[in-house]
Amino acid sequence: MTDASKTNPGDLRQSTRGVRVMFADSYCLGIFADEIESIADWRIPAPLPNSPAGVLGVVCLRGRMLTVLGASTLVGGKPTENRKIVALRGDEQIALAVEQVDEIIDVAPDDLQTPNARDSVILGVIADGGRSIRVLDPKQLFAMAMRGRERRRRHF
């Protein structure tokens, strides 16, 4: 006889997901830990001509050329003094510039409150103690950084 109200501890671990907590400007941000490739100390990115304010430039980390995006400007904050680069997994080859990287917290799907804005980089918000962690959607980061900019090739 099975009882649906009993939960196997192994099932509980599978239903939670780790979120890496980061800070940029006055914002507490998060990215799912399995979407992070690596975290490195700050190095100055090579600037890209005519790029929007959210695009800080490119940097080479572990043999990958990454476009570095300012995390604080993506969520509406002001540029900050960055101390860490968070390289993300995926084909977009992007990284986030943040002030501080903190612990990984385990989050159940019910803990993630979805925001009202559909075109935001915010996937959801988690209440953790006295802080609100804005979980970023990596698939929306580059598009948000480039918003209002049209990519054009120079014609001679």
N, C-alpha and C positions, 0 to 999 in steps of 0.2 A: 504494500500500500504506500503510495506517495502522498506527501503533503506539500501543497504549493506554497504554504506559508513558511516552510523551512528553507533557509538559504545556505548553500554550501559556501564556506569561506573562499574557495577558489573561484566561484561564480562572482562573488563580490569584487574580487581583484580585477576580473575581466571586464566588469561593467564600469570601473573607474578608469580615468585617463589622467596622466600626469600633465600639469601645466607649469611651465617655467615662468617664474615671476620676475619682472624687470621694471626699472624705473626710468622715466624720461620726463623732464620738466617736473610738473607736479602730478604726473599721471603714474598710476600703478597699472602696468600692462602685463599681459601674459600671452604665451604661445604654447600650443601643445608640444610637449617635450619631444615627441616622435617626429615633429616637423623641423627640428633643429639639427643641423649637421655638426656645427662646432661653435665654440665661443672663444674669441681671441681678444687680447689687449688691443687698445686703440692704436691705430696707425692712420696717418693722414691719407685720405683717398685722393687719387689724381682727379682733378676737376674735369667735368665734361662741359664743353662750350654750349651755351644757350639752354642749359638744363633748368628745370623748375627748382624752386627752393627746397623741395623735399628730397631731391636727388643730390647727394653730397659728392658723388664721384664714383670711381672704381678702385678696387683694391684687389690684390692677389693674395688669397689665403689657401694654403695647402694645394697649390697648383691650379686653383680655380679663380678666374676673373669674375668678381662679383660687383654688382651695382649696389652701392651703399645708400640706403634711404634713412633719413632722419625720422626716427619713431615719433618724436614729439610733434613734429610738423604734420605728420599723417593724421593725428588725432585732434588737430586744431590748436596745439600749443606753440610756444615759441622755440626757436633753436636753442639747444643746450650745449654744455661742455661734455662731449662724449668721452667715455672711458672704455667702452667695450664694443665689439662688433659681434653680432649674432648672425652667423651664416645659416641660411635656411636650406632645406632640402628642396629638390624639384628642378624643373627645367628652366625656370625663370632666372636663375643665377643671381639671386638678391640676398642682401644682408641688411640687418637693422643696426643703426647706431643708437646706443643707449648709454645712460649714465652709470647704471648699476644693474648687475644680474644677481638675483636672489635665489631662494630655494625652489624646489619642485614640490607642488602640492597635488594631492590626488583629488580628483573631482568626479563626482557622479553626474550622469547626464541631466538629472533633475536640478542640479546646482547651477547650471548655466541658463541664465535668463536672457532671452533673445531681445535685442534692441528693436525699437520701432522703425528706425531708418533702414531702408533696404539697400541703399547705395553706399553704405559705410564700410570701413575696414574692420569694424567691430563685429565679431561673430556672436559675442554674448558677454554678459557681465556676471561675475561671481562675487558673492558677498563672503569674505573670509575674515572673520573677526571684526575689526572696526574698519576694514578697508574694502573698497570696491576694485576688483581686478577686471580690466577690460581685456578680454581675450581677442586677439587680432586674427583676422582671416588672411593667411598668406596668399591666397589666390586673388585677393583684391588689392594688395599693397602696391604693386607696380602701377596698376590702373589708376589708383587714387593719387599716387605721386605725379603721374603724367596728366591728370585731369586738366582739361582746358588747353592742353598742348597737343598740337597735331604733329605727328612725325612726318617730316618731309625730307626728301633727298635734294641736295643742292644740284641745280641744273646749270651747266656752263654753256 
